[in-house]
Amino acid sequence: MRYRVVYSRQAQQHLDDIFVWIADQSRSSEVAEHFVLAISGFCDGLTDFPYRGNARDDLLPGLRTIGFRRRVIIAFIVTETTVEIFGVYYGGRDYETLIQQFTGPNT
């Protein structure tokens, strides 16, 4: 079975923010676009093997995380038919705290 990858609004905003930051830092929208497309391509690759990465039920039930190029953490949830990209966290951001702030306490 192939899953369909979908991006939450939050994840799409994260990708947009990463693009802007890299374009600003590198002074090249081409470099930024290449990196963001690489992240999206990696996420889209979760269609065949969606249960990669680490289960992070401690942050949100069903949440999984996986690293990309040692600079990005991708948080996602697998349902019966989809892989929802929940968030894309760049550059050592404290994604655990950001997820908890977004979802509220999970106890």
Backbone hydrogen bonds, N-H to C=O, Kabsch-Sander energy under -0.5 kcal/mol:
donor,donor_aa,acceptor,acceptor_aa,energy
3,Y,47,T,-2.3
4,R,81,T,-2.5
6,V,83,V,-2.5
8,S,85,I,-2.5
12,Q,8,S,-2.4
13,Q,9,R,-2.5
14,H,10,Q,-2.4
15,L,11,A,-2.4
16,D,12,Q,-2.2
17,D,13,Q,-2.7
18,I,14,H,-2.6
19,F,15,L,-2.4
20,V,16,D,-2.3
21,W,17,D,-2.6
22,I,18,I,-2.8
23,A,19,F,-2.8
24,D,20,V,-2.3
25,Q,21,W,-2.8
26,S,22,I,-3.1
27,R,23,A,-1.1
28,S,23,A,-0.7
32,A,28,S,-1.8
33,E,29,S,-2.7
34,H,30,E,-2.3
35,F,31,V,-2.1
36,V,32,A,-2.6
37,L,33,E,-2.5
38,A,34,H,-1.8
39,I,35,F,-2.1
40,S,36,V,-2.5
41,G,37,L,-2.6
42,F,38,A,-2.1
43,C,39,I,-2.5
44,D,40,S,-2.8
45,G,41,G,-1.2
46,L,43,C,-2.0
47,T,44,D,-1.3
48,D,45,G,-0.8
49,F,45,G,-0.7
52,R,49,F,-0.8
54,N,65,T,-3.0
56,R,63,L,-3.7
59,L,56,R,-1.9
60,L,56,R,-1.7
63,L,60,L,-2.4
64,R,76,F,-2.8
65,T,54,N,-2.2
66,I,74,I,-1.8
68,F,72,V,-2.4
71,R,68,F,-1.8
72,V,68,F,-1.7
73,I,89,Y,-2.8
74,I,66,I,-3.0
75,A,73,I,-0.5
75,A,87,G,-2.8
76,F,64,R,-2.8
77,I,84,E,-2.2
78,V,62,G,-0.7
79,T,77,I,-0.5
79,T,82,T,-3.0
83,V,4,R,-2.7
84,E,77,I,-3.1
84,E,82,T,-0.5
85,I,6,V,-3.4
85,I,83,V,-0.7
86,F,75,A,-2.1
86,F,84,E,-0.9
87,G,75,A,-1.9
89,Y,73,I,-3.1
90,Y,88,V,-0.5
91,G,71,R,-2.5
93,R,90,Y,-0.6
95,Y,93,R,-2.3
98,L,94,D,-2.2
99,I,95,Y,-2.8
100,Q,96,E,-2.3
101,Q,97,T,-2.6
102,F,98,L,-1.9
103,T,99,I,-2.5
104,G,100,Q,-2.3
